[in-house]
């Protein structure tokens, strides 16, 4: 990989958005926010991104966003593993010029910690 690699973060935002340009090279070439709208991804992979985004949103109690998550620690672990697999699929589809990192948001980790505090221990 060269210093000119296009770096993206796979980071699930509430209510949409999954891929975010993470360096100047990526932002210059793909200025769309979120980047999945501009990247050329196979239709099935784009559908997987959309499904994962909708799935991510089910963790949040939309009537009490600051409250505990709807998910158990095991559901967080499964999502995390599936997101890492998705990251690998995206990287393979885009090729070696692209570097994709999976980023667990601090707020997602805080939700998991709150879940653990309810007696369902575990970490992403």
N, C-alpha and C positions, 0 to 999 in steps of 0.2 A: 504494500500500500504506500502511496506517496503522500506528501504533505498536502497535495491538492485533492485529497479524498473528500467526497461529499458526505458529511456526517449528519445523521438524523437521529432524533430521539423518538422511540416508541413510548409514548406517554399518554395515558388515557385521561382526557378532560371530561368533566361532567357535561352531558348533553352533546357530545360529539367532539371530534378532533382526536387524532391518534398519532400522526407523524408530524414532527416539528423540525425544521431546519436547525442544526445545532452549530454550524460554523459559517463563516463569511462566504466560503465557496458555495455551500449549499443554498444559503439565502440569496446569493446573487443569481444562481441558476434557477432556483425554484422559490420565487418570492411569495407564492400562495400560502395562505394560512388557513387551515392546516395544509401541510404539503401533500397529503394523499390525494388532494384534488388536482394536483399538477403532475404527480409522478405517473409513469406508465407502468401500471401493475396489471397482471392478468385479472380478468373479471372474477374468477373464483377467489383469488386472494383479496381483492377489494371487498367482496362479499363477506369474507372471513373477518376483515377489519371492521366492517359495519356491525357484524354479529357480536364481536368482542366488545365494541363500544357500547352497544345496547346492553350486553350482559354486565359490563362494568357499572352502568347506571343503576342496575338493580341492587347494588350494595348500599346505596344511599337511601336513607329515609327522607324522602323529598318534603314531607311535612315537618320534619325536625332534622335539618341537615347537620346540626352540631351534635346530635344525639348519636347513640350507638348504631353501628351498621346492621343491616338486615342479614348479612352473611355470617356464617360460622367461620372459625379459624380454618377449617378444612376447605371451605369454599374459597377463601382467600388464597390458600396454597394451590388449589386446582387452577384458579384463574392465573396466578403467577406462573405456574408451569406452562399453561396453555399460551400465555403471552410470550414467554421465552421461545416456545416452539414457533409461534407466529413470527417473531423477530427473525429467527433463522430462515424461515420461508421467504420473508421479504428480502433479506440480504441475498439469498440465493437467486431470487427472481431479478433483482436489480443489478447484480454483478459486483465484481471486485472494486469498482470505483466508489462504491457506496459502503459506508460504515454505519450500521444500525445498532443503537444501544437501547436496551429496555430500561426505563426509568420508573421506579416505584415512587409515586408522589409521597411526600411527607404526610399529607392528609390521609392517604390510603393506609400508610403505616400506623398513623394515629388511630384510625378506625379499627384496624386489626388489634392494636394494643387495648382499645376500649373493649373489644370483643373478648380478649384474653382476660381482662379484668372481671368480666362476667362469668369467669370460670371455664372458658373455652380456649385455653392457652395455645399459643402458636405464633410464629412470625413468618412473614413472607420470605 
